[in-house]
Amino acid sequence: MRLVTVAQMRQIEKEAFACGISYEQMMRTAGVGIAEEIIRAERSEKKSICGLIGSGNNGGDALIALTELAEQDWQVTAWLVSTISDENQEILTEFQKSGGIYTTYAIDSNFKQLDAWIEKSEILLDGVLGIGCQLPLRPDFTKVFSHILSIPQLPYCIAVDCPSGIDCDSGAADPFCLQADRTICIEAVKMGEILHPSSQYTGTLSLVSLNLPKNLAVYSEIMRSLLDQAMMKSLLPARKPEGHKGTFGTVSIFGGSEGYIGAPVLAGLAAYRIGCGLVKMFTPAVVRNLSAGPFPEATWTVVDFSNGKAIEKAIAQLIETSHRNGAVLIGPGIGLTGESSAFVRRLLEELGTITPYLKNAMVIDADGLSLMAENPNWFSQISENCVLTSHPGEMARLTGYSIEDIQANRLVIAEKFAVSWKKTVVLKGANTVVAAADGCSAVLPIASSALAKAGSGDILAGVIAGLLAQSDLSAFDAACLGVWLHGMAGLNAQAFLGNPYSTMASDILNSIPEAINELLM
């Protein structure tokens, strides 16, 4: 799904109009699509819906959707918050002819009729304010929305294009913004809908296409997208029935320490779960001794990160057993000692000499990122086919920005440094960002505390490394697919357990197959 600014959305509509598609035609396409989406997905038993209608295009879209639903024998009502524009008078007439009933705020200023309609409706359709919303809200909107928000039990709420009360560029939200359970975006997702705090009001995001020409000039300028299932399905590597373990690549993991024994193990298990053929663990003896039994599928090489000569042994072992399709993962649990810092620096230097064995594919995670930050020229020593999986704290150490600045400008900062470093950057957290060296970026529309557990990031790093090892995916595509599968695994684990509190990293790991199955359906 495309992710656009308000200006880009207006340019899409402008270029479509220049191609002969009227604004009325676009509105009717949107309205019909919204109705079809509601019929397909909402499974309403009573088939009853109440629409909150504004004066602009969102109100027109909502009225057309309600008219379509009325013609499908739904019970439809419309409560007009503002006076309908002259352009939408014909649409309102069609709504009445379909059997729809409406009243206005001016007539029902005590909300008696609105309350009665909301009480008997299974769905509340928010078509009041759209991408032109200016904050703070006008007093009349504040009065209406505050009343609606005071109702103890509201129906399932669907927003048309965006919840009423958000800024679709900045992500700001009015205190009286209407909370949606689901937002049906028109043609593209708007930037503000994935930014905090507006992202808390959108619920689940879905999309209705305006069926516009594919060659609009503005499309070439849109470099942001929202990760969705259709996009991810196209990226999932094919599985050759005749393949062997070498066919599906080797992931070599350098990590672990006495205090972080489980981190590299979780990454290795995740790499296997995502489909790589072989996982090689390069860890201190304490990690091997405690983990080789529970993790017999891996091969183990003991590396003393405090021994300068260990690097030669590790590299020799890496070359001896590596297949030409492989990836290296550096960092999970490696620790932040001076010895581990020197080891990582030497390892990165040496890896540059054996790239024919490893396709130049690399993931650097956790402590590996923090250790790299000690070297001001680290980014010049690593290939472009590298994914940096950072949380905000690690990103702060790499960039010199504060965590607060990073969290306030997640997408822009990730994009800026991905281009500057010529690397793929994953900025983890609610609505994880993936940014590429060429300026493209994508956002995962998932924010769940089920993923906020120790070990979750190690699993994500292992998933991305496993995808790089077994396929020809670019670093950006592998990161996007890995982030999506990891996010879905977290949601599936939460659903299985029934709450986000109890989810552990192992639950996310065990839910990866279910996330893959969703792409195979």
Secondary structure, DSSP 8 states (H G I E B T S, - for coil): -BEE-HHHHHHHHHHHHHTT--HHHHHHHHHHHHHHHHHHHH--SS-EEEEEE-SSHHHHHHHHHHHHHHTTT-EEEEEESS---GGGHHHHHHHHHTT-EEEETTT-TT-HHHHHHHHH-SEEEEES--TT--SS--HHHHHHHHHHHH-SS--EEEEESS-TTB-TTT--B-TT----SEEEEESSEEGGGGSTTGGGTS-EEEEE-----TT-GGGGG--EEE--HHHHHHHS----TT--TTTT-EEEEE--BTTBSHHHHHHHHHHHHTT-SEEEEEE-HHHHHHHTTT-TTSEEEE--TT-TTHHHHHHHHHHHH--SSEEEEE-TT--S-HHHHHHHHHHHHHHTT-HHHHTT-EEEETHHHHHHTTSTTGGGGS-SSEEEEE-HHHHHHHH---HHHHHHTHHHHHHHHHHHHTSEEEE-STT-EEE-TTS-EEE-----GGG-STTHHHHHHHHHHHHHHHS---HHHHHHHHHHHHHHHHHHHHHHHTSSSS--HHHHHHTHHHHHHHHH-
